[in-house]
Amino acid sequence: MSPQSTALVNPVNVASMDSRPLVSIITPAYNESAIITKNLARLCEYMDSLSARFDYEIVVVNDGSKDGTAELADNFAKDHPQVVVHHHNVNKNLGGAMKTGFEISNGEYVIVMDLDLSYSPDHIERLLTKLEETEADMVIASPYMKGGKNTAVPGSRLMMSKVVNYFMKLVAPQKISTFTSMVRAYRKSFLKKLNLKSNTYSINPEIIYKGLIIRARIEEIPAHLDWSFQKELGQTRTSSIRVLKGILAGLMTGFIFRPYAFFMSVGLILFILSMYMIGWIFIHTIQIYPDIQVPPGGFDDQFTEAVKAVFYLKPHAFVVGGITLLASLQFLGIGFLSLQSKRYFDELYHFSTSIFNQQQKN
């Protein structure tokens, strides 16, 4: 237990506080010299206020910063035993920094916070409370669910983020409002089950995707995303997350959630279009058929002449109808194959994860 935490403890309650769960606060940091000291102090002060419920550590992952972030973080940690600083020699992006934090953190509960505190520290207690009350594996701070809000977020960024999150909500098996938020609470036992690959911003939806495969319980709380801090700095702070890459990663993740839905949707639309064209051809052929006068030759000759007359009337209907029918069958076929592959992957991932967890226990 840290000296600062001990100072707040009533000696009568020491025994009960020894059983407090340890919370690891992971804060990736890249070129944060303007805010790191102030915001780490805010986090420590806030976590000290929760000392009756939780012990804590703050894991700062300096992700190859080129300014004074490394020195400032180390200096702060000297006076705050709860703060642990890990340095990347090179920038490994958000996903790399988060994976490092997950690996070296010791807490029973793990919370990822953006060091700019665009989600204020009071979200921490609400995330932890929801995690315990619902016995969830993950709780997401969601500004896009009912009760959530955004302040001073640039309009273009906000719009793109909402579009991507809404898109993923439509295709995901569980209706989650915010897939891209990095501010979340996790159980460490849940994180140990994941084999995370992404080193980019897409690590956030990847965690949700793999969590859903292993039947994890995922909850959300309404959150307030506040970018007013930029005005306080008097400049636009450069984010380590590039918006465009984040958007593209989100769209790709949406595809991964249900790839078959994309192929089958396109195939179904094309099939309906082809049926409309073929139906038009069939109806007009039946209408023209009685008026066709041909030498005695039977039904085949008369029907052929009727089809020929319809073709001369609208030849493009035959072309469009035929092409869209073939294309629809192709897309529907690919959709069924991707559905089968998706189910195989999910079951294989779930099975291999179960074996890995059993080996860890043994």
Disulfide bonds with the S-S distance in Angstrom:
none
